Every structure is written in C-alpha cells, then in structure tokens.
Amino acid sequence: MPNVLRLVSFVAFAALIASSSLAAPQAPAAAQSAPKPAPPAHAAPHNVILFVPDGLRDAIVDPTTAPAMDALRKAGVTFANPHSIFPTFTTANASSMATGHLLGDTGDFSNTIFTGYKVTVAGYSFTPFLENDPVIADVDEHFGGNYLDEMTILQAAHDRGIQTAAIGKLGPVAIFDAADTKGERTIVVDDSTNRVDAGGKPVGRPLPADIAQALQAASGAAQAPTRGANGSSGDAMTPGTTVANVEQQNYFVTAATKVVLPRFKAAGKPFVMVFWSRDPDGTQHNQGDSLGTFTPGINGPTSLAAIKNADDDLRALRTAVHDLGLDATTDIIVSSDHGFSTISKESSTSPSAKFALTGVPAGSLAPGFLALDLAATLGMPVSDPDNGDAVVHPDLEKKYPSRGNGLIGFDSTKPDVVVAANGGSDLIYLPNDKARELAAKIVPFLLAQDYVSGLFADGRLGTLPGTLPLASIALSGTAITPHPAIAVSFRSFASGCAVPVRCTVEVADTNLQQGQGMHGSFSRADTANFTAAVGPDFKRGFVDPAPVSNADVGITIAKILGLTLAAKGTLIGRAFTEAMPGGTVPAFTRGTERSQTPGAGGVITVLRYQRVGTERYFDAAGIPGRTVGL
C-alpha cells in the first residue's frame, strides 16, 4: 500500500474560496526563489527549535493577527500547502511529528483511544484521554515500554549526544520522548512539572536537580501555574473564558529562554527543543464570546488574544536565540498540529437529540450522542467507561456519557462496540468476533445521519457501501494499540464569511457548547495547519507550493540533525528538502478516491488528496455537500 498523508494547496487559495473546490496544482516556476548554493559543511548539526502553536489555522495568520509568525515565514519559508494528520487531534499529530510516521504506525489515533485494557490512572477507563503524563506512562508500560512502537526524534537525538528538551502543553511534549517516563534523556517541563497527586506521588516527568533549581530561581516557582480563568469552559447557560492562557505560557517561555537555552549554549553541544504552546487551542476551545451562536465563534476577541499570546511566545523565543548568539546555528520550524472550527450541536436526525437531557439545550446533540445513537439503533445498553462503567439511561435518568465515550453491549467488561469520542470525529472499535455483523448495521445507520460526513472502515470488515478503507487515510499499519474499526468524520459548513476556512462550523461530540471551538474533522479548516521555517538550513523568502505534513516535520528535523530513525512501520513522511538551499520542488499531483459502492440514496465518501511520489497528503474528505473544502 502506498504511504499516505497531507492536504490541499493554499497556493491558489483565492480560487479555492471562489469556487469551493480545490485549486489546481501550481507547477514550480520562476516565481519561486532560485536555488541557493548549499551551505558549507559544519562539524556538528545545527540546532533545531520546533514551535507548535496548538490549533493555529493557516488562513488566520497575517501581519495583524500574528505578526511574529508572519515575519518568520516571510524571512524564511512559507509552506503554502500544509497538512495536519487526520484525525486532526493534538496527540495524534504530536505522534507524527515525534516519529515521522503516520497514525497507522504510531497507534495514537486520536486524543482519546480504546486501549483494550482498563487504564488505572485514568479511573480504570478503557478510553483514556492521552493528554496526561501518568496516562502516557501507564499506556507505555502496558505496550512494552513505548506505545508508539517507533523511535522518536528526541530519543534518537539523545543517543547521538544531542541535547533534548520538550516544554509546554501537557501530553504532547511528553510524547516527543514517550518512552522516557523517568526523565533520563529529555528535559520535560509541562503542566505537571514538580506536582504530586493526592498521595504525594509525582505526576510529571522528573527534572534534573539543577534544572529544577534554575527554574525556581528564574520564575519564582518550581511548579507551572494552572490555567486559572482560562481553564473555565462554562456550560450551556454560562459563557466560557474571556482571557488567553498568558500566565501559564509565560512560565514555559521563562523555562525555555532563561533556563534551558542558556544551559544548552553553555554545554556547547547541538540541541533540539520542542516548545508546544497551548494557545490558541485551549482558549479557542473554551472561549465565551459566542455561547450558542456561530458568530463570532472562534473569531472573537478572546480567540484573537490567544493567537497573539502564541505569537508573543514565538517572538520571545526568537529574541532569546538572537541574544544568545545562536541565530547562525539554529533552525526554527513552526508547525501547528491542526486547524480549528466553531462547534455545532444541531441535528434533525439523531435519536438522542430528542431526549430531554440534563444540562443539554432542547433538541441539541449531547456529549456522547454517537454512543447513545448507536446503542439505540443496536438495541443495546451503553455504559460510561469514565464513570465506573455505569449504565447510562438517557430516557429515564436524563444522563449522557460523562466524557462522551461509550461501551455498548450487555457486558461492559467485554463490550461489543466502543466509541471513543473526540470532537470533530469519533472512533468506533468492534473488539469481538461479531465485528462484521455489527458493522453491517452501524454503517447504514450512520450514513443516514445528517451529522455524519465521511466513514472509513477497516478492510477486514468487507465491502461496506458508502465508505472508504482506513488504509486510504493511513490508519492501517503496524501500530500495537488496537486499531479502530470505523473512523467517523462529522459534518462541516461555513457560517458565511468571505473565506470559508476562517469561519467553518463542525458538528462535534464534546462537552463543550455550540459556539465554542473544536477540531478533528476532515474539513480543510481542520486539516490546514500553519507551517513555516527559518534558519541556516532553509531558504530565505521562499514559498513552497508542494504539500507538506506534520509527519514530514519529524523527518525533516531528523535530516537536519543527521539522525537515522530505526523504523518498524512503513507509513513515513518525507523531508521537505525543496525548502533547503539547493533543493528543488518535487512534482506533485492531485487525486480523488470515492466509495466503490454507494450507500442507500447514493451516499458516498469522497477523499481529495495530493501525492508526492508514493505518499499521499489529505486535503479533505466526506460526503459531498457536508465538508468544507471538498
């Protein structure tokens, strides 16, 4: 099977908006920067800083909203055709950046996955949320010490004598050296640093004593501050936050600029550092500017403040690199993990939307609507894996699964169906020998729902009308975590602005409210992440028209550092060498894949992709008319 991943070009972005179709590929031409001679060989690899502004949409970046990011790409490389990995979630994309592999190999299929066993530190849940250091450590231990089952760039760098650090948002930073749960290789500073649980046990990665002391001296605190008011998501009657995550991220910037970078320079050895900014993602999720409405959605003042917050962090990092005299030897790659959309909770077909559920506006989709709907159509009970496997009785007790996840069947310890709820897309697992029989019932039901746009099914389930194979989107590989049986992408649409990917709305299976922010779908709004680079290993003032992805980011860092990543799987990205001095833009083409057999009413799933060699980059996918960018 060919390797896969990456998405649609922004080179002809205006044409995309005007026609609601994908722009024609742009051939490398004289408009692109002329190749520059290769730099002289250096005795040691250059340093690399990967800056991840979580949830930053490519289309939102301009000199007003994000001047530091705009300046960086203009000085270095603008990747005009960037792609998130689908499902477009944080830990999934972190796993691809960290290893250079797609999700069929890493097994980090979404932020919430079915692990096949009950994760103790996640309240004995079958469906743990992976943005958590103890959860990652538990899952690592269960799957032989590294649940990704692939070497990460930080592990390989450390083994080559290169200094390594990962700073910022809880979860993804630890994934960059997932197996280093004892903190023996990589300096990790995140939300859990120097914190303990109720029993006094440390919950974060251990820090070297001198780093902990320096952090205390530089910031005045050994522990990272909480998100404070920024962590308030509100509820159906109460707006969420109106402030960005400034205080917590200032702490992480201090850790990077006042502690880690000076230490790395003093050691005189090459380094690679990951800085993962929670904003704008965290604020866009929780923003209280748009409760119950699509406008302004994630384009309100609170979300714009979050983009500025991340932009300020990048500026501070670049300033520190300059002040430390590291400009000439340090590459900075900026790549967000995914784009973003505003949440819709509307459906006229969902059985569960007709229930009167506590805390859910009348007629709206509840958290866990997919699990509730499947349980209803299959005639089985649904249990809540995040609440002691308690059976959920929406019609009697007016409840829904507490985090949206559901165990469907008469024995919650051996469920027939598991739903891992994530947001703009959900994963369905069929862990027993009734998988084919159940899939044949589930798929027609889902294709008839107005909130669904696109189904991808495990090829072992046979031909399922209206679907495409998981293999088509790189979700079938060598992963050692359980593979999903069906990936469900939810409907998306534009709320009426001039640039649809800036005001996309998507149905989301989440505890957040209509009008707040989410991602995870197969719309172009979620797949079009922001990517740019500057430094000695990159051209200046170059616009790259070729498709690139977050898996490519990992492989490119490995190339800059001269690393060889031992690989078990074959779903691997490429180094974007065309952006390097002397590099040439590769040929790339576009393609479309459709369901071989339509479902009832002629419903099909369509996938738009681009290709470089044998590798695919995914633009958008779903049911025509239900996905922005398709």
Secondary structure as UniProt FT lines:
FT   TURN            11..12
FT   HELIX           13..19
FT   TURN            30..31
FT   STRAND          47..53
FT   TURN            54..55
FT   HELIX           58..60
FT   TURN            63..65
FT   HELIX           67..75
FT   STRAND          77..79
FT   STRAND          82..83
FT   HELIX           90..99
FT   HELIX           103..106
FT   HELIX           120..122
FT   HELIX           133..142
FT   TURN            143..145
FT   TURN            147..148
FT   HELIX           153..159
FT   TURN            160..161
FT   STRAND          163..168
FT   TURN            170..171
FT   HELIX           172..175
FT   TURN            176..179
FT   TURN            181..182
FT   STRAND          187..189
FT   TURN            191..194
FT   TURN            198..199
FT   HELIX           209..219
FT   HELIX           228..231
FT   HELIX           246..254
FT   HELIX           255..260
FT   HELIX           261..267
FT   STRAND          271..277
FT   TURN            279..280
FT   HELIX           281..286
FT   TURN            291..292
FT   HELIX           297..299
FT   HELIX           301..323
FT   TURN            324..325
FT   HELIX           327..329
FT   STRAND          330..335
FT   STRAND          341..344
FT   HELIX           352..354
FT   TURN            358..359
FT   TURN            362..363
FT   TURN            367..368
FT   HELIX           369..378
FT   STRAND          382..384
FT   TURN            385..389
FT   STRAND          390..392
FT   TURN            394..397
FT   TURN            402..403
FT   STRAND          406..408
FT   TURN            412..413
FT   STRAND          417..420
FT   STRAND          425..429
FT   TURN            433..434
FT   HELIX           435..447
FT   TURN            450..451
FT   STRAND          452..457
FT   HELIX           459..461
FT   TURN            465..466
FT   STRAND          468..469
FT   HELIX           470..473
FT   STRAND          486..490
FT   STRAND          492..494
FT   HELIX           500..502
FT   STRAND          504..507
FT   TURN            514..515
FT   STRAND          517..518
FT   HELIX           524..527
FT   STRAND          531..534
FT   TURN            536..537
FT   STRAND          542..544
FT   STRAND          548..549
FT   HELIX           550..561
FT   HELIX           577..579
FT   TURN            581..582
FT   STRAND          589..594
FT   HELIX           600..602
FT   STRAND          606..612
FT   TURN            613..614
FT   STRAND          615..622
FT   TURN            624..625
FT   TURN            628..629
//
